[in-house]
Amino acid sequence: MTGQFSYEAAFDRNLGWFTENEQQALRSKKIAIAGMGGVGGIHLLTLVRLGFANFHIADFDTFELANFNRQVGATMSSLGESKTSVLARMARDINPQASLVEFASGISDDNIREFLAGVDIFIDGFDFFALDIRRKTFRLCRELGIPAVTAAPIGMGVVFLAFTPDAMSLEDYFRFENRSELRQYINFLLGLTPKPMHRAYLVDPTRVDLANKKAPSTIIGVQLCASFTAAQVVKMLLKRGVVRPTPYLYHFDAYLNRFRTFRSPGNNGFLQRFKGDAVERSIRAQLVRAGNDGSRPSKGD
């Protein structure tokens, strides 16, 4: 079947939205995606169908039943299989000429530079709670001059942020440094949702359990993340249109039919710090009642 494949025929219907030269430009770009689970897997397949053909992909995990509600590679036939190998196989089924370098043990201090070597843009598909390696990856992207983007599936919507080498850094925006692990999670959530539209339809807030690293999710939010991110990545790499980097934030909620682009101070403003302190006090009180003070120190500082 590989011999029957034609890149030009497979992606001909993209033309009109892209010129032929732009389509070939996308074909030559290299994208690194960390995480092949929730958003990461759909990021990959969306970009492959746009004609991107060079990827570094990473994930140490395997598929399980708990992934079925949102992860594109999670099926009965893939249970127990490596997420990177499953998604690489799916990508090659779309474009057998695609080049995919798999990092099946995930990203670590030992391979992070190899993972980012020669890439044009980094897409954050890390698990919400993987803050230590997320911070290291974004820090190195900034050092190497690589744009880094993150899209979070919030409820039935998407929050998108672009971190470019000349704009506000991940650390400056979220304020993780010298914070406990719990406060880092809180800061990450508050930085992603300074104006939390999704709370209007969160029917069971007890399902958001930062202390135990568990939160609800939907395939709606995940698919919106992939589509919204792909559009911004195309604009950034083809230098078409404006993508405002941090401190600007894009938030679209399909359930509420609302879209906002606004300038957020991240966790630098008084109101954000006040909300963070209040959330932390509430969670710590719950942990104390459960016999755990939640004082585990932060990592990577």
Disulfide bonds with the S-S distance in Angstrom:
none
